[in-house]
Amino acid sequence: MPAITYEIIHQDKNTNARAGILHTPHGSFLTPIFMPVGTKATVKGVSPEELKDLGARIVLSNTYHLFLRPGAELVREAGGLHKFMHWDGGILTDSGGFQVFSLGELRKIKEEGVTFRSHIDGSKQFLSPEVSMEVQMALGADIVMAFDECIPYPADYEYAKESTARTARWARRSKDAMTANNQGLFGIVQGGMYEDLRRQSAKELVEMDFPGYAVGGLSVGEPKELMYEMLQVSTSELPENKARYLMGVGTPDYFIESVMRGIDMFDCVFPTRVARNGMAMTHTGRIVIKNACYEHDHNVLEENCDCYACRNGYTRSYIRHLFRSDEMFGLRLLTLHNLRFLQIFMKEMREVILEDKFLEFRTNFYVNNPNLQPKQ
Amino acid sequence: MPAITYEIIHQDKNTNARAGILHTPHGSFLTPIFMPVGTKATVKGVSPEELKDLGARIVLSNTYHLFLRPGAELVREAGGLHKFMHWDGGILTDSGGFQVFSLGELRKIKEEGVTFRSHIDGSKQFLSPEVSMEVQMALGADIVMAFDECIPYPADYEYAKESTARTARWARRSKDAMTANNQGLFGIVQGGMYEDLRRQSAKELVEMDFPGYAVGGLSVGEPKELMYEMLQVSTSELPENKARYLMGVGTPDYFIESVMRGIDMFDCVFPTRVARNGMAMTHTGRIVIKNACYEHDHNVLEENCDCYACRNGYTRSYIRHLFRSDEMFGLRLLTLHNLRFLQIFMKEMREVILEDKFLEFRTNFYVNNPNLQPKQ
């Protein structure tokens, strides 16, 4: 029995949206699912109990960051990432590939792997499929990711082709190096913004038979329409009986468009990052809490919301005061609200899939958020 | 029936330490008691539920800060401070006197009151006994403090004498201006470091018959021995059937020496402030969590501690990682630990008072913390 399996419960009649269950060694989770990001072995400002309370069942943590600090061996010594950060739910670790390219300095990509300088202390470091797997085995996450290159946007065809082929070779090496039987390795579809490369990437990964597949290299600056097109192409090549994970996407319109194209799993720093900058997400748009219009607003962030902040009656006026006064508790309240909002949104999507009403849900969403309507 | 009453449960046979109950409109609290500080209507980084969980029953909030931001009228409009900050336990607000002198700029003291410039925006402001009472009535705390001047250290006799006399007149005006019958006004003993002025200050306040008395102007830079002497003089003039509150003191040796001299209530930013700087308080001294010696230390902060951090197994190694990574959750874990430590310490003092074993407790404390032993 593989560590990670996926089960479709219902396929929407009108779209590719599906409701399912993701089975992991640390629990089974209903999909579509959003995974809060705990980059450095903590979801910023939130306790594990609060994560559970708001409905989060699986979190993402970053191999690149933990590799540099505190180091994989320290986490192994502590009994693994679950124990270190006191989280008995699911954990997914990325491979470090994305951060090497977005954070690491002076990187050099070779077939063997990538040398770069740490963004913390400038020290010279090396990551490869084999090193990434070793680190991810020390961390012990339920789902681990193949080491890949996230192709920048824009990129010319030749570069994208070469990179995509290398990512496929790295996926094979990742698979060979991942020897833990309580962890499931996902392959990552790349291919830049080229349809043929996307298809080729997906096909090669499917041949290697991973327990799940991610779609990477999207939402990197390209127009929305192009992203949706590349997503559609990528998922169309993936098997239906495996989980599909769109990396780094975290806003409601993207969720709707991606679930409609067959995506089951999401992660993104957006909801927690904007919370720390004073922005609350709601079904009808965003609230910038420092705005003067909220000074005397003694309502909660969103009516009928059951997040910690709203159900306890913390008002916009009070949260605004906390932000203006640089008080940490304000960050926490908005973070808890946004993370709960996403859990509610996922639950709503799941329910309409089960009732074959996904298209109605989508239409209704754009009625409430007309500025987000995609061009058709 | 006055809003605030105090009941002695047991007087230690060997010292002036006493165990009692403080009755307020928002509950009755066992003394000795420590009040966490929520300067700007929030205890930094901690939720009301967490405060309750760690045993805090009454918190302090600052009139000066709330007067400047968000303003007393906004808090009144929100339904008072309890509702605004979602705290149904006790609240004590100070008068703003101390902050006007420590934070306000360009202050001018006259008989009528104090003009100063806001440390936030430089705006010209005025506080007086009457304004302070009006603000504190808008905030609606259970215990409110008379408007006073905290005499700096050192101060010459003439200055201290004049200031102490003015503080007494301001106490009378505060009493006249405080017309809410669900709030209890405490007088504040001043007098600098002069025994006769301390006695005179206490006597004048006692004649005005407050439901409780604070000792102010101590721990402002004077030697410990002088502080203890002035504290002894101050409390010796106060009635036994009223609560006694030592303002701004927050470390275990000060607690022991002050409770021994008849103090019932404490507040201080120390435990929360040092927590945010990475320091944990324990029965055997302080832990500077960033120190390299804790890198591989997979023990909790203090063995047998039942705080949130310790009872859930968060290790020194993990908390050190959080601090090195500038992660907010580290601040929260240490804040929760330190605040729980103080609640435990208060409970231990209360228990040994009830058993007439306070002196043994004190001796034992100095055996474990020899560097804190007062000179005799």
Interface residues (C-beta under 8 A of the other chain):
Chain A: K40 A41 T42 K44 G45 V46 S47 H65 R69 P70 L74 E77 A78 G79 F84 M85 H86 E295 H296 H298 N312 G313 Y314 T315 S317 Y318 H321 L322 R324 S325 E327 M328 F329 G330 L331 R332
Chain B: K40 A41 T42 K44 G45 V46 S47 H65 R69 P70 L74 E77 A78 G79 F84 M85 H86 E295 H296 H298 N312 G313 Y314 T315 S317 Y318 H321 L322 R324 S325 E327 M328 F329 G330 L331 R332
